[in-house]
Amino acid sequence: MLFCREHKKDSFGLTETYCFLGKVNYVQHEGSCPMSIIWKLEQPIPAKLLGETSKLAAVG
């Protein structure tokens, strides 16, 4: 299951909430510091969340 957030803190310094994107399947990873992981979502990202996740890379 994949949860994401755009920023760690909001403008008040409080922790931002996570957004649930659904179940995922592991595709691959590379690197170690930082490590980059590619996941494939089982369902498309809901349209109402696309603006919030526009900075994420998508794998077809």
Predicted model as a PDB file, atoms N, CA, C, CB and O in Angstrom, pLDDT in the B-factor column:
MODEL        1                                                                  
ATOM      1  N   MET A   1       0.846  -1.164   0.000  1.00 93.00           N  
ATOM      2  CA  MET A   1       0.000   0.000   0.000  1.00 93.00           C  
ATOM      3  C   MET A   1       0.897   1.233   0.000  1.00 93.00           C  
ATOM      4  CB  MET A   1      -0.966  -0.006   1.217  1.00 93.00           C  
ATOM      5  O   MET A   1       1.917   1.279   0.687  1.00 93.00           O  
ATOM      6  N   LEU A   2       0.498   2.225  -0.780  1.00 91.00           N  
ATOM      7  CA  LEU A   2       1.318   3.423  -0.930  1.00 91.00           C  
ATOM      8  C   LEU A   2       0.603   4.646  -0.373  1.00 91.00           C  
ATOM      9  CB  LEU A   2       1.675   3.645  -2.401  1.00 91.00           C  
ATOM     10  O   LEU A   2      -0.525   4.962  -0.749  1.00 91.00           O  
ATOM     11  N   PHE A   3       1.294   5.320   0.531  1.00 91.00           N  
ATOM     12  CA  PHE A   3       0.839   6.582   1.094  1.00 91.00           C  
ATOM     13  C   PHE A   3       1.890   7.620   0.729  1.00 91.00           C  
ATOM     14  CB  PHE A   3       0.621   6.489   2.660  1.00 91.00           C  
ATOM     15  O   PHE A   3       3.084   7.322   0.760  1.00 91.00           O  
ATOM     16  N   CYS A   4       1.475   8.822   0.386  1.00 85.00           N  
ATOM     17  CA  CYS A   4       2.444   9.862   0.039  1.00 85.00           C  
ATOM     18  C   CYS A   4       1.993  11.199   0.597  1.00 85.00           C  
ATOM     19  CB  CYS A   4       2.631   9.953  -1.489  1.00 85.00           C  
ATOM     20  O   CYS A   4       0.838  11.371   0.989  1.00 85.00           O  
ATOM     21  N   ARG A   5       2.919  12.137   0.625  1.00 83.00           N  
ATOM     22  CA  ARG A   5       2.623  13.522   0.973  1.00 83.00           C  
ATOM     23  C   ARG A   5       3.617  14.391   0.223  1.00 83.00           C  
ATOM     24  CB  ARG A   5       2.699  13.767   2.528  1.00 83.00           C  
ATOM     25  O   ARG A   5       4.734  13.958  -0.062  1.00 83.00           O  
ATOM     26  N   GLU A   6       3.219  15.601  -0.094  1.00 78.00           N  
ATOM     27  CA  GLU A   6       4.086  16.478  -0.875  1.00 78.00           C  
ATOM     28  C   GLU A   6       5.188  17.088  -0.016  1.00 78.00           C  
ATOM     29  CB  GLU A   6       3.266  17.581  -1.529  1.00 78.00           C  
ATOM     30  O   GLU A   6       6.326  17.215  -0.468  1.00 78.00           O  
ATOM     31  N   HIS A   7       4.862  17.464   1.211  1.00 84.00           N  
ATOM     32  CA  HIS A   7       5.830  18.081   2.109  1.00 84.00           C  
ATOM     33  C   HIS A   7       5.747  17.429   3.480  1.00 84.00           C  
ATOM     34  CB  HIS A   7       5.590  19.601   2.217  1.00 84.00           C  
ATOM     35  O   HIS A   7       4.692  16.923   3.863  1.00 84.00           O  
ATOM     36  N   LYS A   8       6.846  17.434   4.219  1.00 89.00           N  
ATOM     37  CA  LYS A   8       6.835  16.895   5.584  1.00 89.00           C  
ATOM     38  C   LYS A   8       6.037  17.790   6.525  1.00 89.00           C  
ATOM     39  CB  LYS A   8       8.266  16.734   6.105  1.00 89.00           C  
ATOM     40  O   LYS A   8       5.301  17.298   7.380  1.00 89.00           O  
ATOM     41  N   LYS A   9       6.183  19.098   6.368  1.00 91.00           N  
ATOM     42  CA  LYS A   9       5.518  20.062   7.257  1.00 91.00           C  
ATOM     43  C   LYS A   9       4.679  21.037   6.442  1.00 91.00           C  
ATOM     44  CB  LYS A   9       6.555  20.832   8.108  1.00 91.00           C  
ATOM     45  O   LYS A   9       5.009  21.347   5.298  1.00 91.00           O  
ATOM     46  N   ASP A  10       3.586  21.520   7.045  1.00 87.00           N  
ATOM     47  CA  ASP A  10       2.780  22.541   6.384  1.00 87.00           C  
ATOM     48  C   ASP A  10       3.309  23.926   6.736  1.00 87.00           C  
ATOM     49  CB  ASP A  10       1.294  22.411   6.784  1.00 87.00           C  
ATOM     50  O   ASP A  10       4.350  24.040   7.384  1.00 87.00           O  
ATOM     51  N   SER A  11       2.616  24.970   6.323  1.00 89.00           N  
ATOM     52  CA  SER A  11       3.088  26.340   6.547  1.00 89.00           C  
ATOM     53  C   SER A  11       3.102  26.739   8.022  1.00 89.00           C  
ATOM     54  CB  SER A  11       2.223  27.306   5.777  1.00 89.00           C  
ATOM     55  O   SER A  11       3.716  27.741   8.387  1.00 89.00           O  
ATOM     56  N   PHE A  12       2.425  25.955   8.879  1.00 93.00           N  
ATOM     57  CA  PHE A  12       2.413  26.219  10.320  1.00 93.00           C  
ATOM     58  C   PHE A  12       3.450  25.381  11.063  1.00 93.00           C  
ATOM     59  CB  PHE A  12       1.027  25.947  10.890  1.00 93.00           C  
ATOM     60  O   PHE A  12       3.558  25.466  12.286  1.00 93.00           O  
ATOM     61  N   GLY A  13       4.214  24.571  10.325  1.00 92.00           N  
ATOM     62  CA  GLY A  13       5.212  23.705  10.949  1.00 92.00           C  
ATOM     63  C   GLY A  13       4.653  22.393  11.455  1.00 92.00           C  
ATOM     64  O   GLY A  13       5.348  21.646  12.143  1.00 92.00           O  
ATOM     65  N   LEU A  14       3.402  22.103  11.121  1.00 93.00           N  
ATOM     66  CA  LEU A  14       2.765  20.854  11.535  1.00 93.00           C  
ATOM     67  C   LEU A  14       2.957  19.784  10.473  1.00 93.00           C  
ATOM     68  CB  LEU A  14       1.267  21.070  11.808  1.00 93.00           C  
ATOM     69  O   LEU A  14       3.082  20.097   9.289  1.00 93.00           O  
ATOM     70  N   THR A  15       2.982  18.538  10.885  1.00 93.00           N  
ATOM     71  CA  THR A  15       3.151  17.427   9.957  1.00 93.00           C  
ATOM     72  C   THR A  15       1.949  17.348   9.017  1.00 93.00           C  
ATOM     73  CB  THR A  15       3.330  16.096  10.724  1.00 93.00           C  
ATOM     74  O   THR A  15       0.802  17.359   9.465  1.00 93.00           O  
ATOM     75  N   GLU A  16       2.216  17.269   7.721  1.00 90.00           N  
ATOM     76  CA  GLU A  16       1.133  17.141   6.742  1.00 90.00           C  
ATOM     77  C   GLU A  16       0.562  15.728   6.763  1.00 90.00           C  
ATOM     78  CB  GLU A  16       1.634  17.493   5.326  1.00 90.00           C  
ATOM     79  O   GLU A  16       1.252  14.775   7.124  1.00 90.00           O  
ATOM     80  N   THR A  17      -0.691  15.602   6.378  1.00 89.00           N  
ATOM     81  CA  THR A  17      -1.335  14.293   6.325  1.00 89.00           C  
ATOM     82  C   THR A  17      -0.877  13.531   5.084  1.00 89.00           C  
ATOM     83  CB  THR A  17      -2.872  14.442   6.330  1.00 89.00           C  
ATOM     84  O   THR A  17      -0.445  14.120   4.093  1.00 89.00           O  
ATOM     85  N   TYR A  18      -0.981  12.225   5.167  1.00 90.00           N  
ATOM     86  CA  TYR A  18      -0.651  11.368   4.023  1.00 90.00           C  
ATOM     87  C   TYR A  18      -1.900  11.140   3.187  1.00 90.00           C  
ATOM     88  CB  TYR A  18      -0.052  10.012   4.493  1.00 90.00           C  
ATOM     89  O   TYR A  18      -3.027  11.228   3.675  1.00 90.00           O  
ATOM     90  N   CYS A  19      -1.669  10.846   1.927  1.00 87.00           N  
ATOM     91  CA  CYS A  19      -2.730  10.542   0.983  1.00 87.00           C  
ATOM     92  C   CYS A  19      -2.559   9.070   0.576  1.00 87.00           C  
ATOM     93  CB  CYS A  19      -2.688  11.511  -0.275  1.00 87.00           C  
ATOM     94  O   CYS A  19      -1.463   8.672   0.182  1.00 87.00           O  
ATOM     95  N   PHE A  20      -3.617   8.261   0.663  1.00 89.00           N  
ATOM     96  CA  PHE A  20      -3.555   6.849   0.300  1.00 89.00           C  
ATOM     97  C   PHE A  20      -3.778   6.704  -1.197  1.00 89.00           C  
ATOM     98  CB  PHE A  20      -4.601   6.023   1.092  1.00 89.00           C  
ATOM     99  O   PHE A  20      -4.820   7.103  -1.717  1.00 89.00           O  
ATOM    100  N   LEU A  21      -2.786   6.126  -1.895  1.00 88.00           N  
ATOM    101  CA  LEU A  21      -2.889   5.951  -3.348  1.00 88.00           C  
ATOM    102  C   LEU A  21      -3.285   4.540  -3.757  1.00 88.00           C  
ATOM    103  CB  LEU A  21      -1.581   6.303  -3.995  1.00 88.00           C  
ATOM    104  O   LEU A  21      -3.533   4.295  -4.938  1.00 88.00           O  
ATOM    105  N   GLY A  22      -3.351   3.615  -2.820  1.00 91.00           N  
ATOM    106  CA  GLY A  22      -3.801   2.264  -3.133  1.00 91.00           C  
ATOM    107  C   GLY A  22      -2.704   1.222  -3.040  1.00 91.00           C  
ATOM    108  O   GLY A  22      -1.588   1.488  -2.592  1.00 91.00           O  
ATOM    109  N   LYS A  23      -3.064   0.029  -3.480  1.00 95.00           N  
ATOM    110  CA  LYS A  23      -2.118  -1.090  -3.468  1.00 95.00           C  
ATOM    111  C   LYS A  23      -1.132  -0.939  -4.618  1.00 95.00           C  
ATOM    112  CB  LYS A  23      -2.863  -2.448  -3.565  1.00 95.00           C  
ATOM    113  O   LYS A  23      -1.474  -0.429  -5.685  1.00 95.00           O  
ATOM    114  N   VAL A  24       0.094  -1.388  -4.385  1.00 95.00           N  
ATOM    115  CA  VAL A  24       1.144  -1.290  -5.398  1.00 95.00           C  
ATOM    116  C   VAL A  24       1.887  -2.613  -5.526  1.00 95.00           C  
ATOM    117  CB  VAL A  24       2.126  -0.159  -5.052  1.00 95.00           C  
ATOM    118  O   VAL A  24       1.820  -3.477  -4.652  1.00 95.00           O  
ATOM    119  N   ASN A  25       2.587  -2.742  -6.627  1.00 96.00           N  
ATOM    120  CA  ASN A  25       3.477  -3.877  -6.855  1.00 96.00           C  
ATOM    121  C   ASN A  25       4.874  -3.334  -7.103  1.00 96.00           C  
ATOM    122  CB  ASN A  25       2.992  -4.759  -8.055  1.00 96.00           C  
ATOM    123  O   ASN A  25       5.050  -2.364  -7.840  1.00 96.00           O  
ATOM    124  N   TYR A  26       5.857  -3.958  -6.490  1.00 96.00           N  
ATOM    125  CA  TYR A  26       7.246  -3.553  -6.655  1.00 96.00           C  
ATOM    126  C   TYR A  26       7.695  -3.812  -8.086  1.00 96.00           C  
ATOM    127  CB  TYR A  26       8.156  -4.298  -5.659  1.00 96.00           C  
ATOM    128  O   TYR A  26       7.407  -4.872  -8.641  1.00 96.00           O  
ATOM    129  N   VAL A  27       8.406  -2.843  -8.698  1.00 95.00           N  
ATOM    130  CA  VAL A  27       8.952  -2.999 -10.040  1.00 95.00           C  
ATOM    131  C   VAL A  27      10.470  -3.115  -9.962  1.00 95.00           C  
ATOM    132  CB  VAL A  27       8.539  -1.813 -10.945  1.00 95.00           C  
ATOM    133  O   VAL A  27      11.039  -4.114 -10.403  1.00 95.00           O  
ATOM    134  N   GLN A  28      11.134  -2.091  -9.399  1.00 96.00           N  
ATOM    135  CA  GLN A  28      12.594  -2.120  -9.271  1.00 96.00           C  
ATOM    136  C   GLN A  28      13.041  -1.015  -8.335  1.00 96.00           C  
ATOM    137  CB  GLN A  28      13.280  -1.971 -10.652  1.00 96.00           C  
ATOM    138  O   GLN A  28      12.256  -0.152  -7.943  1.00 96.00           O  
ATOM    139  N   HIS A  29      14.308  -1.058  -7.987  1.00 95.00           N  
ATOM    140  CA  HIS A  29      14.905   0.025  -7.203  1.00 95.00           C  
ATOM    141  C   HIS A  29      16.335   0.240  -7.682  1.00 95.00           C  
ATOM    142  CB  HIS A  29      14.871  -0.296  -5.670  1.00 95.00           C  
ATOM    143  O   HIS A  29      16.927  -0.619  -8.336  1.00 95.00           O  
ATOM    144  N   GLU A  30      16.878   1.417  -7.338  1.00 95.00           N  
ATOM    145  CA  GLU A  30      18.277   1.706  -7.674  1.00 95.00           C  
ATOM    146  C   GLU A  30      18.813   2.718  -6.675  1.00 95.00           C  
ATOM    147  CB  GLU A  30      18.415   2.244  -9.139  1.00 95.00           C  
ATOM    148  O   GLU A  30      18.057   3.464  -6.054  1.00 95.00           O  
ATOM    149  N   GLY A  31      20.130   2.728  -6.533  1.00 93.00           N  
ATOM    150  CA  GLY A  31      20.780   3.658  -5.628  1.00 93.00           C  
ATOM    151  C   GLY A  31      20.696   3.196  -4.181  1.00 93.00           C  
ATOM    152  O   GLY A  31      20.072   2.185  -3.861  1.00 93.00           O  
ATOM    153  N   SER A  32      21.350   3.974  -3.315  1.00 90.00           N  
ATOM    154  CA  SER A  32      21.323   3.623  -1.899  1.00 90.00           C  
ATOM    155  C   SER A  32      21.127   4.830  -1.000  1.00 90.00           C  
ATOM    156  CB  SER A  32      22.593   2.920  -1.522  1.00 90.00           C  
ATOM    157  O   SER A  32      20.567   4.706   0.089  1.00 90.00           O  
ATOM    158  N   CYS A  33      21.582   5.997  -1.443  1.00 90.00           N  
ATOM    159  CA  CYS A  33      21.453   7.154  -0.558  1.00 90.00           C  
ATOM    160  C   CYS A  33      21.306   8.419  -1.393  1.00 90.00           C  
ATOM    161  CB  CYS A  33      22.675   7.267   0.391  1.00 90.00           C  
ATOM    162  O   CYS A  33      22.315   9.081  -1.638  1.00 90.00           O  
ATOM    163  N   PRO A  34      20.126   8.791  -1.839  1.00 92.00           N  
ATOM    164  CA  PRO A  34      18.848   8.148  -1.543  1.00 92.00           C  
ATOM    165  C   PRO A  34      18.555   6.990  -2.497  1.00 92.00           C  
ATOM    166  CB  PRO A  34      17.724   9.169  -1.612  1.00 92.00           C  
ATOM    167  O   PRO A  34      19.127   6.907  -3.584  1.00 92.00           O  
ATOM    168  N   MET A  35      17.672   6.114  -2.083  1.00 93.00           N  
ATOM    169  CA  MET A  35      17.256   4.990  -2.905  1.00 93.00           C  
ATOM    170  C   MET A  35      15.985   5.393  -3.654  1.00 93.00           C  
ATOM    171  CB  MET A  35      17.023   3.705  -2.037  1.00 93.00           C  
ATOM    172  O   MET A  35      15.084   5.997  -3.072  1.00 93.00           O  
ATOM    173  N   SER A  36      15.915   5.067  -4.914  1.00 93.00           N  
ATOM    174  CA  SER A  36      14.757   5.348  -5.743  1.00 93.00           C  
ATOM    175  C   SER A  36      14.017   4.032  -5.987  1.00 93.00           C  
ATOM    176  CB  SER A  36      15.175   6.026  -7.092  1.00 93.00           C  
ATOM    177  O   SER A  36      14.614   3.060  -6.449  1.00 93.00           O  
ATOM    178  N   ILE A  37      12.724   4.002  -5.679  1.00 92.00           N  
ATOM    179  CA  ILE A  37      11.919   2.787  -5.841  1.00 92.00           C  
ATOM    180  C   ILE A  37      10.814   3.065  -6.853  1.00 92.00           C  
ATOM    181  CB  ILE A  37      11.316   2.317  -4.474  1.00 92.00           C  
ATOM    182  O   ILE A  37      10.151   4.101  -6.794  1.00 92.00           O  
ATOM    183  N   ILE A  38      10.622   2.137  -7.775  1.00 92.00           N  
ATOM    184  CA  ILE A  38       9.535   2.243  -8.747  1.00 92.00           C  
ATOM    185  C   ILE A  38       8.465   1.227  -8.364  1.00 92.00           C  
ATOM    186  CB  ILE A  38      10.048   2.005 -10.215  1.00 92.00           C  
ATOM    187  O   ILE A  38       8.732   0.035  -8.216  1.00 92.00           O  
ATOM    188  N   TRP A  39       7.254   1.736  -8.210  1.00 92.00           N  
ATOM    189  CA  TRP A  39       6.089   0.918  -7.873  1.00 92.00           C  
ATOM    190  C   TRP A  39       5.082   1.030  -9.005  1.00 92.00           C  
ATOM    191  CB  TRP A  39       5.454   1.358  -6.513  1.00 92.00           C  
ATOM    192  O   TRP A  39       5.049   2.042  -9.705  1.00 92.00           O  
ATOM    193  N   LYS A  40       4.263   0.006  -9.193  1.00 94.00           N  
ATOM    194  CA  LYS A  40       3.158   0.069 -10.155  1.00 94.00           C  
ATOM    195  C   LYS A  40       1.867   0.016  -9.362  1.00 94.00           C  
ATOM    196  CB  LYS A  40       3.229  -1.101 -11.212  1.00 94.00           C  
ATOM    197  O   LYS A  40       1.617  -0.944  -8.633  1.00 94.00           O  
ATOM    198  N   LEU A  41       1.046   1.047  -9.503  1.00 93.00           N  
ATOM    199  CA  LEU A  41      -0.243   1.090  -8.816  1.00 93.00           C  
ATOM    200  C   LEU A  41      -1.200   0.078  -9.433  1.00 93.00           C  
ATOM    201  CB  LEU A  41      -0.848   2.508  -8.875  1.00 93.00           C  
ATOM    202  O   LEU A  41      -1.225  -0.099 -10.651  1.00 93.00           O  
ATOM    203  N   GLU A  42      -1.996  -0.590  -8.583  1.00 94.00           N  
ATOM    204  CA  GLU A  42      -3.002  -1.525  -9.100  1.00 94.00           C  
ATOM    205  C   GLU A  42      -4.179  -0.785  -9.729  1.00 94.00           C  
ATOM    206  CB  GLU A  42      -3.504  -2.441  -7.979  1.00 94.00           C  
ATOM    207  O   GLU A  42      -4.819  -1.301 -10.645  1.00 94.00           O  
ATOM    208  N   GLN A  43      -4.469   0.424  -9.241  1.00 92.00           N  
ATOM    209  CA  GLN A  43      -5.555   1.252  -9.770  1.00 92.00           C  
ATOM    210  C   GLN A  43      -4.983   2.633 -10.096  1.00 92.00           C  
ATOM    211  CB  GLN A  43      -6.749   1.358  -8.744  1.00 92.00           C  
ATOM    212  O   GLN A  43      -4.035   3.069  -9.442  1.00 92.00           O  
ATOM    213  N   PRO A  44      -5.534   3.326 -11.088  1.00 89.00           N  
ATOM    214  CA  PRO A  44      -5.048   4.683 -11.397  1.00 89.00           C  
ATOM    215  C   PRO A  44      -5.243   5.626 -10.211  1.00 89.00           C  
ATOM    216  CB  PRO A  44      -5.774   5.243 -12.635  1.00 89.00           C  
ATOM    217  O   PRO A  44      -6.120   5.415  -9.373  1.00 89.00           O  
ATOM    218  N   ILE A  45      -4.423   6.659 -10.154  1.00 83.00           N  
ATOM    219  CA  ILE A  45      -4.582   7.677  -9.120  1.00 83.00           C  
ATOM    220  C   ILE A  45      -5.910   8.387  -9.368  1.00 83.00           C  
ATOM    221  CB  ILE A  45      -3.379   8.695  -9.120  1.00 83.00           C  
ATOM    222  O   ILE A  45      -6.185   8.785 -10.499  1.00 83.00           O  
ATOM    223  N   PRO A  46      -6.744   8.556  -8.332  1.00 77.00           N  
ATOM    224  CA  PRO A  46      -8.021   9.261  -8.519  1.00 77.00           C  
ATOM    225  C   PRO A  46      -7.798  10.668  -9.072  1.00 77.00           C  
ATOM    226  CB  PRO A  46      -8.794   9.336  -7.186  1.00 77.00           C  
ATOM    227  O   PRO A  46      -6.844  11.344  -8.688  1.00 77.00           O  
ATOM    228  N   ALA A  47      -8.669  11.105  -9.965  1.00 78.00           N  
ATOM    229  CA  ALA A  47      -8.532  12.401 -10.628  1.00 78.00           C  
ATOM    230  C   ALA A  47      -8.396  13.545  -9.634  1.00 78.00           C  
ATOM    231  CB  ALA A  47      -9.720  12.649 -11.530  1.00 78.00           C  
ATOM    232  O   ALA A  47      -7.642  14.487  -9.877  1.00 78.00           O  
ATOM    233  N   LYS A  48      -9.118  13.476  -8.515  1.00 75.00           N  
ATOM    234  CA  LYS A  48      -9.065  14.576  -7.542  1.00 75.00           C  
ATOM    235  C   LYS A  48      -7.691  14.707  -6.883  1.00 75.00           C  
ATOM    236  CB  LYS A  48     -10.127  14.373  -6.469  1.00 75.00           C  
ATOM    237  O   LYS A  48      -7.398  15.737  -6.276  1.00 75.00           O  
ATOM    238  N   LEU A  49      -6.833  13.664  -6.994  1.00 74.00           N  
ATOM    239  CA  LEU A  49      -5.507  13.706  -6.399  1.00 74.00           C  
ATOM    240  C   LEU A  49      -4.402  13.990  -7.405  1.00 74.00           C  
ATOM    241  CB  LEU A  49      -5.229  12.416  -5.710  1.00 74.00           C  
ATOM    242  O   LEU A  49      -3.260  14.209  -7.003  1.00 74.00           O  
ATOM    243  N   LEU A  50      -4.702  13.993  -8.689  1.00 73.00           N  
ATOM    244  CA  LEU A  50      -3.668  14.166  -9.705  1.00 73.00           C  
ATOM    245  C   LEU A  50      -2.907  15.473  -9.558  1.00 73.00           C  
ATOM    246  CB  LEU A  50      -4.280  14.096 -11.073  1.00 73.00           C  
ATOM    247  O   LEU A  50      -1.694  15.490  -9.766  1.00 73.00           O  
ATOM    248  N   GLY A  51      -3.562  16.554  -9.211  1.00 66.00           N  
ATOM    249  CA  GLY A  51      -2.870  17.825  -9.016  1.00 66.00           C  
ATOM    250  C   GLY A  51      -1.882  17.750  -7.878  1.00 66.00           C  
ATOM    251  O   GLY A  51      -0.808  18.348  -7.950  1.00 66.00           O  
ATOM    252  N   GLU A  52      -2.226  17.020  -6.820  1.00 54.00           N  
ATOM    253  CA  GLU A  52      -1.353  16.886  -5.660  1.00 54.00           C  
ATOM    254  C   GLU A  52      -0.157  15.997  -5.934  1.00 54.00           C  
ATOM    255  CB  GLU A  52      -2.125  16.343  -4.495  1.00 54.00           C  
ATOM    256  O   GLU A  52       0.873  16.135  -5.275  1.00 54.00           O  
ATOM    257  N   THR A  53      -0.269  15.086  -6.891  1.00 52.00           N  
ATOM    258  CA  THR A  53       0.810  14.131  -7.149  1.00 52.00           C  
ATOM    259  C   THR A  53       1.515  14.396  -8.468  1.00 52.00           C  
ATOM    260  CB  THR A  53       0.267  12.722  -7.142  1.00 52.00           C  
ATOM    261  O   THR A  53       2.213  13.522  -8.982  1.00 52.00           O  
ATOM    262  N   SER A  54       1.343  15.589  -9.022  1.00 56.00           N  
ATOM    263  CA  SER A  54       1.897  15.883 -10.342  1.00 56.00           C  
ATOM    264  C   SER A  54       3.420  15.814 -10.393  1.00 56.00           C  
ATOM    265  CB  SER A  54       1.449  17.243 -10.781  1.00 56.00           C  
ATOM    266  O   SER A  54       3.988  15.736 -11.483  1.00 56.00           O  
ATOM    267  N   LYS A  55       4.090  15.840  -9.254  1.00 57.00           N  
ATOM    268  CA  LYS A  55       5.543  15.785  -9.230  1.00 57.00           C  
ATOM    269  C   LYS A  55       6.067  14.354  -9.208  1.00 57.00           C  
ATOM    270  CB  LYS A  55       6.066  16.539  -8.035  1.00 57.00           C  
ATOM    271  O   LYS A  55       7.274  14.137  -9.319  1.00 57.00           O  
ATOM    272  N   LEU A  56       5.180  13.379  -9.065  1.00 57.00           N  
ATOM    273  CA  LEU A  56       5.593  11.978  -9.034  1.00 57.00           C  
ATOM    274  C   LEU A  56       5.768  11.451 -10.440  1.00 57.00           C  
ATOM    275  CB  LEU A  56       4.576  11.126  -8.271  1.00 57.00           C  
ATOM    276  O   LEU A  56       5.049  11.858 -11.352  1.00 57.00           O  
ATOM    277  N   ALA A  57       6.711  10.555 -10.623  1.00 56.00           N  
ATOM    278  CA  ALA A  57       6.900   9.905 -11.923  1.00 56.00           C  
ATOM    279  C   ALA A  57       5.935   8.738 -12.040  1.00 56.00           C  
ATOM    280  CB  ALA A  57       8.369   9.423 -12.105  1.00 56.00           C  
ATOM    281  O   ALA A  57       5.624   8.087 -11.042  1.00 56.00           O  
ATOM    282  N   ALA A  58       5.467   8.474 -13.227  1.00 53.00           N  
ATOM    283  CA  ALA A  58       4.517   7.379 -13.456  1.00 53.00           C  
ATOM    284  C   ALA A  58       5.144   6.344 -14.374  1.00 53.00           C  
ATOM    285  CB  ALA A  58       3.192   7.908 -14.064  1.00 53.00           C  
ATOM    286  O   ALA A  58       5.857   6.682 -15.319  1.00 53.00           O  
ATOM    287  N   VAL A  59       4.869   5.073 -14.081  1.00 52.00           N  
ATOM    288  CA  VAL A  59       5.326   3.969 -14.921  1.00 52.00           C  
ATOM    289  C   VAL A  59       4.101   3.347 -15.554  1.00 52.00           C  
ATOM    290  CB  VAL A  59       6.145   2.911 -14.102  1.00 52.00           C  
ATOM    291  O   VAL A  59       3.162   2.994 -14.841  1.00 52.00           O  
ATOM    292  N   GLY A  60       4.077   3.199 -16.877  1.00 48.00           N  
ATOM    293  CA  GLY A  60       2.917   2.700 -17.598  1.00 48.00           C  
ATOM    294  C   GLY A  60       2.690   1.282 -17.476  1.00 48.00           C  
ATOM    295  O   GLY A  60       1.734   0.759 -18.047  1.00 48.00           O  
TER     296      GLY A  60                                                      
ENDMDL                                                                          
END                                                                             
